[in-house]
């Protein structure tokens, strides 16, 4: 009989934990919103993410294992479209159209980022925006009703 997987039942937000992580796990935006999933770190550490609520994990967050070791979350690069416009009002108008379609959107200084989608790309081009295809971590706004479902706010030395 094999030993059960170590369980990560809480999250330490980026900047609230220190020390060397036991491992790191590279996750895309959708995977960073999973509540329960078996994962394997880049260094081979297998564990079960088992949270009470679906999280909004960010790059640098730590998944806290039962033995208090930390697994660092690394946001995976994804195919994105970066949208810019002639001025702030024009960009706000484009943001309204994206929000009207309930699209996860990352707000940047003078730009919006969404997942690559040729239909939406065509729409924003027709609205007069400029688009650039990029490959980077996707960190969209959480929304006014989204929490950061963490069990621990601060964790001391781990490693």
TORTORLO-629860 format. One record per residue: residue number from 1; y, z, x negated of N, C-alpha, C in turn; residue in one letter. Coordinates in steps of 0.02 Angstrom, whole numbers. Atoms other than C-alpha are relative to their C-alpha. Layout:
BEGIN
+------+--------+--------+--------+--------+--------+--------+--------+--------+--------+-------+
! vogu !    npy !    npz !    npx !   capy !   capz !   capx !    cpy !    cpz !    cpx ! torse !
+------+--------+--------+--------+--------+--------+--------+--------+--------+--------+-------+
!  NUM !      Y !      Z !      X !      Y !      Z !      X !      Y !      Z !      X !     A !
...
+------+--------+--------+--------+--------+--------+--------+--------+--------+--------+-------+
END
This chain:
BEGIN
+------+--------+--------+--------+--------+--------+--------+--------+--------+--------+-------+
! vogu !    npy !    npz !    npx !   capy !   capz !   capx !    cpy !    cpz !    cpx ! torse !
+------+--------+--------+--------+--------+--------+--------+--------+--------+--------+-------+
!    1 !    -58 !      0 !    -42 !      0 !      0 !      0 !     62 !      0 !    -45 !     X !
!    2 !    -60 !      6 !     41 !    169 !    -50 !    -72 !     53 !     50 !     23 !     X !
!    3 !    -55 !    -45 !    -18 !    321 !     63 !    -77 !     49 !    -36 !     45 !     X !
!    4 !    -51 !     32 !    -43 !    450 !     31 !     59 !     61 !    -18 !    -41 !     X !
!    5 !    -61 !     21 !     34 !    609 !    -57 !      8 !     52 !     57 !      3 !     X !
!    6 !    -55 !    -47 !     -4 !    754 !     56 !    -39 !     48 !    -24 !     55 !     X !
!    7 !    -43 !     16 !    -57 !    878 !     63 !    106 !     73 !     12 !    -19 !     X !
!    8 !    -72 !     -8 !      7 !   1066 !     35 !     97 !     27 !     12 !     70 !     X !
!    9 !    -22 !    -18 !    -67 !   1137 !    126 !    247 !     75 !     11 !      7 !     X !
!   10 !    -72 !     -9 !     -4 !   1321 !    137 !    203 !     34 !    -45 !    -52 !     X !
!   11 !    -40 !     45 !     41 !   1460 !     44 !    116 !     56 !     40 !    -32 !     X !
!   12 !    -59 !    -27 !     35 !   1587 !     98 !    -14 !     47 !    -59 !    -11 !     X !
!   13 !    -48 !     55 !      6 !   1742 !    -11 !     -2 !     19 !    -12 !    -73 !     X !
!   14 !    -23 !     19 !     67 !   1800 !   -105 !   -156 !     56 !     46 !    -21 !     X !
!   15 !    -52 !    -44 !     26 !   1905 !      9 !   -264 !    -13 !     73 !     12 !     X !
!   16 !     14 !    -70 !    -14 !   1828 !    170 !   -197 !    -61 !     25 !    -38 !     X !
!   17 !     58 !    -21 !     40 !   1675 !    172 !   -310 !     11 !    -23 !    -71 !     X !
!   18 !     -7 !     17 !     70 !   1660 !    166 !   -497 !    -67 !      6 !    -35 !     X !
!   19 !     63 !      1 !     37 !   1528 !    149 !   -630 !    -32 !    -68 !      5 !     X !
!   20 !     36 !     63 !      0 !   1406 !     10 !   -661 !    -46 !     -4 !     61 !     X !
!   21 !     46 !      7 !    -57 !   1315 !    -57 !   -508 !    -72 !     -9 !    -25 !     X !
!   22 !     71 !      9 !     15 !   1125 !    -55 !   -506 !    -18 !    -74 !      0 !     X !
!   23 !     12 !     71 !     -5 !   1131 !   -240 !   -461 !     59 !    -29 !     39 !     X !
!   24 !    -49 !     33 !    -42 !   1239 !   -367 !   -369 !    -35 !    -49 !     45 !     X !
!   25 !     28 !     46 !    -48 !   1205 !   -475 !   -219 !     54 !    -49 !     21 !     X !
!   26 !    -48 !     53 !    -16 !   1292 !   -642 !   -186 !    -13 !    -22 !     72 !     X !
!   27 !      7 !     13 !    -72 !   1324 !   -670 !      0 !     58 !    -44 !     25 !     X !
!   28 !    -53 !     39 !    -31 !   1419 !   -801 !    100 !     31 !     40 !     57 !     X !
!   29 !    -35 !    -37 !    -53 !   1535 !   -752 !    242 !    -46 !     23 !     56 !     X !
!   30 !     45 !    -20 !    -54 !   1399 !   -751 !    376 !    -47 !     55 !    -22 !     X !
!   31 !     45 !    -52 !     25 !   1281 !   -648 !    269 !     37 !     66 !     -9 !     X !
!   32 !    -39 !    -61 !      8 !   1421 !   -523 !    237 !     16 !     34 !     66 !     X !
!   33 !     -9 !    -29 !    -67 !   1424 !   -489 !    425 !    -66 !     22 !     31 !     X !
!   34 !     66 !    -20 !    -25 !   1239 !   -450 !    444 !     -7 !     76 !     -1 !     X !
!   35 !     11 !    -72 !     -5 !   1190 !   -274 !    499 !    -65 !     21 !    -33 !     X !
!   36 !     66 !    -18 !     26 !   1008 !   -277 !    449 !    -33 !    -63 !    -29 !     X !
!   37 !     30 !     57 !     33 !    928 !   -393 !    322 !    -31 !     24 !    -66 !     X !
!   38 !     30 !    -13 !     66 !    810 !   -384 !    172 !     36 !    -45 !    -50 !     X !
!   39 !    -37 !     36 !     51 !    904 !   -435 !     15 !    -31 !     11 !    -69 !     X !
!   40 !     19 !     -7 !     71 !    868 !   -464 !   -169 !     62 !    -12 !    -42 !     X !
!   41 !    -58 !      6 !     43 !   1001 !   -436 !   -299 !    -12 !    -52 !    -55 !     X !
!   42 !      3 !     49 !     54 !   1040 !   -556 !   -441 !    -46 !     23 !    -57 !     X !
!   43 !     43 !    -29 !     51 !    946 !   -438 !   -558 !    -71 !     15 !     24 !     X !
!   44 !     67 !     -8 !    -26 !    793 !   -432 !   -445 !    -12 !     62 !     43 !     X !
!   45 !      8 !    -60 !    -41 !    823 !   -268 !   -351 !     -6 !    -20 !     73 !     X !
!   46 !     11 !     14 !    -71 !    749 !   -289 !   -176 !     17 !     63 !     40 !     X !
!   47 !    -19 !    -57 !    -41 !    820 !   -179 !    -39 !     12 !    -24 !     72 !     X !
!   48 !    -13 !     15 !    -70 !    849 !   -169 !    148 !     70 !     23 !     17 !     X !
!   49 !    -66 !    -18 !    -26 !   1027 !   -174 !    214 !    -13 !     22 !     72 !     X !
!   50 !     16 !    -29 !    -65 !   1016 !    -62 !    368 !     60 !     41 !     23 !     X !
!   51 !    -62 !    -33 !    -21 !   1186 !    -21 !    443 !      0 !     12 !     75 !     X !
!   52 !     -5 !    -16 !    -71 !   1229 !     56 !    611 !     36 !    -55 !     39 !     X !
!   53 !    -40 !     52 !    -32 !   1354 !    -83 !    650 !      6 !    -60 !    -47 !     X !
!   54 !    -11 !     60 !     41 !   1386 !   -261 !    591 !     63 !     11 !    -41 !     X !
!   55 !    -58 !    -11 !     43 !   1503 !   -250 !    441 !     43 !    -62 !     -9 !     X !
!   56 !    -40 !     55 !     26 !   1641 !   -359 !    372 !      6 !     13 !    -75 !     X !
!   57 !      1 !    -14 !     72 !   1592 !   -346 !    189 !     48 !    -46 !    -37 !     X !
!   58 !    -46 !     36 !     42 !   1718 !   -400 !     59 !    -26 !     -1 !    -72 !     X !
!   59 !     17 !      4 !     70 !   1698 !   -453 !   -121 !     19 !     65 !    -34 !     X !
!   60 !    -13 !    -62 !     35 !   1683 !   -296 !   -227 !    -22 !     62 !     37 !     X !
!   61 !     27 !    -57 !    -36 !   1618 !   -183 !    -90 !    -66 !     20 !    -32 !     X !
!   62 !     64 !    -24 !     27 !   1468 !    -77 !   -138 !    -46 !     21 !     57 !     X !
!   63 !     51 !    -22 !    -48 !   1309 !    -58 !    -36 !    -33 !     62 !    -31 !     X !
!   64 !     24 !    -64 !     26 !   1254 !    123 !    -57 !    -73 !      9 !     20 !     X !
!   65 !     71 !    -12 !    -11 !   1067 !    146 !    -77 !    -12 !     75 !     13 !     X !
!   66 !     17 !    -69 !    -16 !    980 !    305 !    -20 !      4 !     46 !    -61 !     X !
!   67 !     -2 !    -41 !     60 !    970 !    366 !   -200 !     70 !      0 !    -32 !     X !
!   68 !    -71 !      2 !     17 !   1161 !    337 !   -212 !     17 !    -52 !    -53 !     X !
!   69 !    -18 !     57 !     43 !   1148 !    186 !   -328 !     40 !    -49 !     43 !     X !
!   70 !    -42 !     49 !    -34 !   1270 !     47 !   -286 !    -23 !    -70 !    -17 !     X !
!   71 !     10 !     72 !     10 !   1236 !   -138 !   -262 !     67 !    -33 !     18 !     X !
!   72 !    -65 !     32 !     -9 !   1397 !   -237 !   -284 !     -7 !    -63 !     42 !     X !
!   73 !     -3 !     61 !    -41 !   1438 !   -370 !   -153 !     45 !    -51 !    -36 !     X !
!   74 !    -38 !     55 !     29 !   1495 !   -536 !   -226 !      5 !    -55 !     53 !     X !
!   75 !    -10 !     52 !    -50 !   1571 !   -662 !   -106 !    -17 !    -68 !    -30 !     X !
!   76 !     23 !     66 !     25 !   1484 !   -831 !   -130 !     53 !    -53 !     13 !     X !
!   77 !    -44 !     57 !    -13 !   1589 !   -988 !   -150 !    -27 !    -42 !     58 !     X !
!   78 !     19 !     42 !    -57 !   1588 !  -1097 !      6 !     46 !    -61 !      3 !     X !
!   79 !    -41 !     60 !    -10 !   1652 !  -1270 !     53 !     54 !     16 !     52 !     X !
!   80 !    -57 !    -17 !    -42 !   1825 !  -1240 !    125 !     51 !    -57 !      2 !     X !
!   81 !    -58 !     44 !     -5 !   1978 !  -1336 !    180 !     61 !     45 !     -5 !     X !
!   82 !    -63 !    -37 !      6 !   2146 !  -1270 !    121 !     54 !    -43 !     34 !     X !
!   83 !    -49 !     36 !    -42 !   2284 !  -1318 !    243 !     71 !     24 !    -18 !     X !
!   84 !    -71 !    -16 !     11 !   2469 !  -1325 !    199 !     42 !    -43 !     47 !     X !
!   85 !    -44 !     36 !    -46 !   2618 !  -1385 !    300 !     71 !     -3 !    -30 !     X !
!   86 !    -68 !     11 !     26 !   2800 !  -1436 !    279 !     42 !     63 !     -1 !     X !
!   87 !    -37 !    -63 !     -1 !   2866 !  -1262 !    323 !    -40 !     53 !     38 !     X !
!   88 !     35 !    -56 !    -31 !   2817 !  -1092 !    393 !    -12 !    -11 !     75 !     X !
!   89 !      8 !     12 !    -73 !   2845 !  -1144 !    575 !    -57 !    -50 !     12 !     X !
!   90 !     53 !     51 !     -6 !   2733 !  -1297 !    554 !    -68 !     32 !    -14 !     X !
!   91 !     63 !    -34 !     17 !   2598 !  -1189 !    472 !    -20 !     48 !     56 !     X !
!   92 !     15 !    -44 !    -56 !   2612 !  -1062 !    614 !    -27 !    -39 !     60 !     X !
!   93 !     24 !     43 !    -55 !   2587 !  -1202 !    741 !    -73 !    -20 !    -12 !     X !
!   94 !     69 !     18 !     18 !   2429 !  -1257 !    649 !    -45 !     61 !      8 !     X !
!   95 !     39 !    -62 !     -7 !   2369 !  -1076 !    642 !    -14 !     14 !     74 !     X !
!   96 !     10 !    -10 !    -72 !   2393 !  -1065 !    831 !    -58 !    -44 !     24 !     X !
!   97 !     54 !     45 !    -21 !   2280 !  -1217 !    856 !    -68 !     24 !    -27 !     X !
!   98 !     63 !    -26 !     28 !   2147 !  -1142 !    741 !    -22 !     62 !     39 !     X !
!   99 !     15 !    -61 !    -38 !   2158 !   -974 !    832 !    -22 !    -16 !     71 !     X !
!  100 !     19 !     20 !    -68 !   2146 !  -1062 !   1000 !    -73 !    -23 !      2 !     X !
!  101 !     71 !     21 !      5 !   1976 !  -1126 !    941 !    -43 !     56 !    -29 !     X !
!  102 !     36 !    -59 !     25 !   1926 !   -952 !    880 !    -34 !    -12 !    -67 !     X !
!  103 !     28 !     15 !     66 !   1897 !  -1016 !    703 !     17 !     56 !    -49 !     X !
!  104 !    -17 !    -47 !     53 !   1882 !   -887 !    565 !     48 !    -34 !    -48 !     X !
!  105 !    -53 !     29 !     42 !   2038 !   -916 !    460 !     23 !     50 !    -51 !     X !
!  106 !    -27 !    -42 !     54 !   2093 !   -847 !    294 !     73 !    -18 !     -9 !     X !
!  107 !    -71 !     10 !      9 !   2280 !   -824 !    276 !     18 !      9 !    -73 !     X !
!  108 !    -23 !     -3 !     70 !   2355 !   -860 !    105 !     75 !    -11 !      1 !     X !
!  109 !    -71 !     14 !      5 !   2535 !   -871 !     46 !     10 !    -75 !      7 !     X !
!  110 !    -16 !     71 !    -10 !   2591 !  -1038 !    118 !    -59 !    -44 !     16 !     X !
!  111 !     59 !     41 !    -14 !   2414 !  -1094 !    164 !    -48 !     37 !     45 !     X !
!  112 !     56 !    -26 !    -40 !   2269 !  -1069 !    282 !    -64 !    -29 !    -28 !     X !
!  113 !     66 !     25 !     22 !   2086 !  -1085 !    236 !    -50 !      9 !     56 !     X !
!  114 !     54 !     -2 !    -49 !   1943 !  -1127 !    351 !    -61 !    -32 !    -32 !     X !
!  115 !     60 !     34 !     24 !   1764 !  -1183 !    327 !      9 !    -75 !      9 !     X !
!  116 !     -4 !     73 !     -4 !   1748 !  -1369 !    294 !    -32 !    -23 !     66 !     X !
!  117 !     23 !     27 !    -65 !   1731 !  -1459 !    461 !     41 !    -63 !     11 !     X !
!  118 !    -37 !     63 !     -4 !   1775 !  -1643 !    476 !     38 !     -9 !     65 !     X !
!  119 !    -35 !      6 !    -64 !   1824 !  -1629 !    660 !     66 !     39 !     -3 !     X !
!  120 !    -60 !    -41 !      5 !   1947 !  -1488 !    627 !     47 !    -28 !    -53 !     X !
!  121 !    -41 !     32 !     52 !   2007 !  -1573 !    468 !     40 !    -58 !     31 !     X !
!  122 !    -34 !     56 !    -33 !   2048 !  -1728 !    571 !     56 !     26 !     47 !     X !
!  123 !    -49 !    -27 !    -45 !   2140 !  -1621 !    700 !     63 !     23 !    -38 !     X !
!  124 !    -59 !    -25 !     36 !   2252 !  -1535 !    572 !     38 !    -56 !    -36 !     X !
!  125 !    -34 !     58 !     29 !   2288 !  -1701 !    486 !     43 !    -34 !     54 !     X !
!  126 !    -39 !     29 !    -55 !   2344 !  -1770 !    656 !     60 !     42 !     18 !     X !
!  127 !    -57 !    -45 !    -12 !   2457 !  -1617 !    671 !     50 !     -3 !    -58 !     X !
!  128 !    -46 !     10 !     55 !   2540 !  -1672 !    508 !    -10 !     46 !    -60 !     X !
!  129 !     14 !    -46 !     56 !   2459 !  -1546 !    390 !    -25 !    -38 !    -61 !     X !
!  130 !     32 !     25 !     61 !   2403 !  -1575 !    213 !    -64 !     40 !     -9 !     X !
!  131 !     63 !    -35 !     11 !   2222 !  -1532 !    171 !    -26 !    -14 !    -70 !     X !
!  132 !     32 !      6 !     65 !   2130 !  -1501 !     10 !    -67 !     34 !      6 !     X !
!  133 !     67 !    -29 !     -1 !   1943 !  -1473 !     -4 !    -10 !     41 !    -63 !     X !
!  134 !     11 !    -46 !     55 !   1897 !  -1325 !   -112 !    -67 !     34 !      8 !     X !
!  135 !     61 !    -39 !      0 !   1746 !  -1219 !   -156 !     17 !     69 !    -27 !     X !
!  136 !    -19 !    -68 !     19 !   1790 !  -1033 !   -157 !    -30 !     49 !     50 !     X !
!  137 !     22 !    -52 !    -46 !   1743 !   -868 !    -78 !     44 !     -3 !     62 !     X !
!  138 !    -36 !      2 !    -64 !   1792 !   -862 !    106 !      9 !     71 !     25 !     X !
!  139 !    -18 !    -68 !    -22 !   1882 !   -703 !    160 !     47 !     -5 !     60 !     X !
!  140 !    -44 !      7 !    -58 !   1947 !   -735 !    337 !     25 !     67 !     26 !     X !
!  141 !    -27 !    -59 !    -32 !   2052 !   -612 !    435 !    -55 !     32 !     42 !     X !
!  142 !     52 !    -36 !    -38 !   1946 !   -479 !    518 !     15 !      0 !     75 !     X !
!  143 !    -18 !     -2 !    -71 !   2040 !   -483 !    683 !     21 !     70 !     20 !     X !
!  144 !    -29 !    -64 !    -21 !   2127 !   -344 !    777 !    -52 !     49 !     27 !     X !
!  145 !     51 !    -45 !    -27 !   1967 !   -274 !    853 !    -56 !     14 !    -50 !     X !
!  146 !     54 !     -8 !     48 !   1858 !   -285 !    698 !     14 !     60 !    -44 !     X !
!  147 !     -5 !    -57 !     46 !   1827 !   -127 !    599 !    -34 !    -17 !    -65 !     X !
!  148 !     36 !      7 !     64 !   1757 !   -103 !    427 !    -53 !     55 !      3 !     X !
!  149 !     52 !    -49 !    -16 !   1596 !    -14 !    476 !    -31 !     29 !    -62 !     X !
!  150 !     24 !    -31 !     61 !   1574 !     96 !    325 !    -21 !     72 !     13 !     X !
!  151 !     23 !    -68 !     -7 !   1477 !    255 !    313 !     33 !     47 !    -50 !     X !
!  152 !    -33 !    -41 !     51 !   1562 !    319 !    153 !     66 !    -33 !    -17 !     X !
!  153 !    -64 !     28 !     22 !   1742 !    298 !    104 !      9 !      4 !    -75 !     X !
!  154 !     -8 !     -6 !     72 !   1727 !    356 !    -74 !    -66 !     23 !    -30 !     X !
!  155 !     62 !    -17 !     34 !   1582 !    367 !   -194 !     16 !     11 !    -73 !     X !
!  156 !    -11 !    -14 !     71 !   1582 !    445 !   -366 !    -45 !    -43 !    -43 !     X !
!  157 !     37 !     39 !     50 !   1491 !    384 !   -521 !    -69 !    -21 !     25 !     X !
!  158 !     66 !     28 !    -16 !   1340 !    272 !   -492 !    -22 !    -42 !    -59 !     X !
!  159 !     21 !     46 !     52 !   1232 !    181 !   -612 !    -63 !     19 !    -33 !     X !
+------+--------+--------+--------+--------+--------+--------+--------+--------+--------+-------+
END
